[in-house]
Amino acid sequence: MWRSAFLALSTNRGVHHVATRSTLAKKVASRFIAGETLTTAIEAAREINRWGASVELDYLGESVLDERQAEEAAAAYLQILDAIAEAGVGSHVSLKPSQMGQELSDTLCEQNIESVVERAAGYGSFVWVDMESSPYTERTVELYKRLRARHENVGIALQAYLHRCKADLREIVSVGGTIRLCKGAYQEPAQVAFPEKRDVDRNYALLSEMLLTSGLFQALGTHDEKMIDHTVEFVKARDLSKEGFEFQMLYGVRRDLQEKLIQEGYNLRVYVPFGDQWYPYFMRRLAERPANLFFLMGNLAREAMPTR
């Protein structure tokens, strides 16, 4: 019930309008968002590097319906890559195709993303293409394959809750692609996605094993301790190198687990979102774990109480 409610709110324009103008909402969201400016994002990246993890910066935005805005988003990513290089922080970037104009034109979207990939290549860096809801999946996979045929420094997120994920994973691995395997964070119909968590977990475990034995560097995006334990046990049982993959986790989520993985010698990359278009992302984080809302609201209430 909570998951469906938060996912429905993530696309509600009225609530979006109110939330993004609320000081309290911004304060609550700051647990998961590294501020609204590039400066604050770079500061967050530097701090994360300091305690041993790499970063991928995500300039928040999606579902752009104006060509000029799509081009501005691409230009913003070029600026982000320049800032990363200038600051000397260990960070990749991650972007959404719908932010780059996918709803307007596949050609426009591809051109915008390719400009970012080319700039990143000049810095010896890497670009992640995020996956959005299922209506975008086919076009995003095809977009990625075209980009990967021309550039090695680009990866794609795949979602284990989709029935098609196994076939997509096999195809992308076959062309030498790099994958970030996630469970999935959108509300999807049962005909395209597993409705039960146990089935998503089973599929995630299977697909993670396929990635770990692919012979290619891959990424596993999860905060689920069972999935992390499964990976650790599988790597030990197969005598696989810890250097052959990385865990990816979200900014503000399970810092205890993040630190534990680093202490155990695993590669960790933290996904750090920033920007003023934070509302849809924030609601999807609450949908994944509604207890986050109660935890945050409790902290805010304690802060608001007068001290004696």
N, C-alpha and C positions, 0 to 999 in steps of 0.2 A: 504493500500500500504506500509506504513512504517513498520507495524508489519511484513508483509511477507518478506520485504527486510532484516530487522535485523535478523529474524529467519534463513533466507537463509545464511546470513553472519556468523551466529553462528557455522555453520558446514563447512565453507570454510577454508581449511587447509592453503592456501596461505596467506589469510588475517590474519589468526591466527598467522602464523609465523612472519609476519611483526609487528602486534600489540604487541605481547608479548616481542618484542625487542625495542619498542618505549617508550622513557621516557614520552612523552606527553600522549600516550595512558594509561600508567600506572597511571599517575597523574589523568586523567579523571576517570579511573576505581576505584580509591581509595575512591570515594564517596560511593561505594557499597561493597568494599572489604577491610577487616581489615588487610591489608598488606600481605606479602608472608611468614611470619614465625609464628611459634607457640607463640613466645614471644609477637609479636604485637597483636596476637589474644587474648591472655590472658589479655593483657593490656586493649584492647577494652572491653572485658567481664567485667573486674573489674570496668571500668568506667560506663558501662550500669547498673551493679548492684548498683552502687553508687546512680544513680538517680531513682532506684526503680523497675527495670525490671529484669527478669531472662534472660538466654541466651541459645542458642543451637549453638555449634560450628560445622561448616561444613568445612572439609578439601577438597578443591575443586579437582575434578578429575572425569572422566567418560570414558566409552567405552574402558576399558583396555583389550588388546588382548594378554597379556603375563602373564603367571601364576606367575612368580616372582614379577611382578609389582603389581598384585592383592594382593599377600601376604605382600608386602611392604606397601601397603595402609592400610591393616588391622593392621600391626605393628605400623603404624603411629597413628592410632586411639587409640591403647593401650597406646601409649606415651601421646596422648592428654588427655586421662582420668586420667593418673597419674599426669599430669601437672595441670589439673583442681583441683584435690584433694589436691595437694601440695600447690597450690595458694589459696585454700579456696574460689574460686569463685562459684557463683550459675549458673551452666551450665550443660546442657545435650549435647549430640552429635547427629549429623545427617549425614547419609551416603547414597551413591547411590549404588544400587546393581551392576550396570555395572562397577563401580570402584572396586568392590570386586570380579570380575571375572565372572559375569553372562553370558557374551557372550561366555565364554569358557566352563563353566560347572555349572549346578545348584548346584551340590554337593560342588564344590569348593567355590562357592559364599556363600552358606549356612554355610559352615564351617568357613569361614573368618568372616562373620557377627556374628555368634554365639560366636566366641572368644571375640569379642568386647562386646556383650551383657553380657557375663559372667563376664568380667572385670568390666563393669559398675555396675552389680549387687553387686559385692564385695564392691563397694563404695556407694551403695544405690542410684545409678544414673539410667539414662534412655537413651535409644537409639531410635532415629527416623529413619525409613527406608523411604527415599525419593521415590517418584514416578517419572519415566521418561516418555518418549514418549510411545504412545499406543502399539507398538509392544512388549513392556516389561510388559504391565499391567497384563495380566493373570498370567504370571510366578511370578511376584512380589507379587501379592495377595496370590497365593498359597504358596510362600516362607514365607510370613508373617504368614499365618495361622499355618504353621509347627513350626515356631519359637515361636509364641504365645502359642501354646499348651505346650511348655516346659518352657517358661519364661514370667513373667508378666511385666517386665520392658522394653517393646518394643512396639512402635507404628508405624503407617504407614500413609503416606500422600495419600489422594484420591483427584481426580480432578473432579470438578463439571461439566466441559464442556464435559465430556465423557457421552455418552448415558447409559453406563453400571454402572455408579457410584452409582446410587440408590440401585441396586441389591448388589453391592460389600459392600456398607455401611451396609445394613441390615445383610448380612452374617457375617461381622466382628463384628458388635455390638452383634450379637447373641452368639458369643463365648467370649464375654467380652473384645474385643479389643479396643485399643485406636487409635483415628483417628485425623489427622490434615487435615481439609477440606480446599482445595485451589481451585481456579478457573481453573488453568492449564496454562502452559507457552510454549507449543510446537505447532508447525504448524501441524494440524491434518485434515484429510479428513472429509467431511460432513457425511459420513456413520458411523463414529465412534464418532464424536463430534459435538455439537451444533455450527453452524457457526455464529449465531447472538448473540451479547452481551446480548440483552434483555432476550434471552432464557437461557443463562448461568446464568444470575443474578436470574432469576426465579427459576432455579434448585438449585442454591446455597442457596437461602433463604429457600426453602423447606427442603433441606438436613440439613441445620444448625438447623432448628427446630427439626428434627428427632434426631440429636445429643444432643441437649440441653435437650431433654426429655427422653434420653436413660437411665438415672440413673447412667451413667458412666462419669468419668472425660474425657472431650474431648477438642479439640483445633480447633479454627477457624482462618485460615490464610487468612487475607485480609487487603487491604488498602483502599477499596472502602467504602466511608463514608455512602453510602446508605445501604450497607450490614451491616456495623457496627451499624447504627441507627436502622435497622430492628432488629438486635440481642438485642440491649439495650431495645427496646420497647417490644419485645417478652418476655424477661426475667422479665421485670417489670409486664407485663400483667399476666404472669403465676406465679408470685411471686417465681421465681426460685432464687437459691443462686448464687451470683457472684463467690463463691468458687468452683462451680461445673464445671468450664471450664476456659480456658484462650484464649485470643487473641494472635495470633502470627503475627509478622510483620518483614520485612526485614531491615537489617542494612542499614542506609542511606536513607531510604524512609519514608517520612511523620513523622519526629520526633515530629512535632506539635501534630499530632493525638496520637502518642505514649504517650506523656506526658499528654495529656488530659485524656486518658483512665486510666492512673495510678492515676491521681488526683481524678477521679471519683470512684476509688476503685476496678477497674477490674484488674485481673491478666494479665500480659503481658510478653511474651517471645520474644526476638529478635533473629532472625536467622542471625548468624554472619559467613560469609564465609571468608576463607583465603587460601593462597597458590599460587603457581606460575601458576597453571592451571585455571586461572580466566577468560580467554577470552570467552568461551561459555556461562558461567553464566552471565557475563556482558552484552553480546549481547541480551540475553533473557530479562534482566531487561530493556534495551532500547526498545525492542519490546513491552513490556507491556505498556510503556509510553514514546513514542519518544520525548516528550517535555523535558525529562530528559537530552537528548543529548544537546539540545539548551541551557538549563539552565547551564549545566556544561561548555560548550564551551564559553558561555558569561562570566562566572566567570574567566575562564582561560585567555580570551582576556583582561579583566580588569586588571588581575594580571600582564600581560605582558606589559601593557602600562607604559611608564616612569613616575615617579612621579615628581612633580615640587617643 
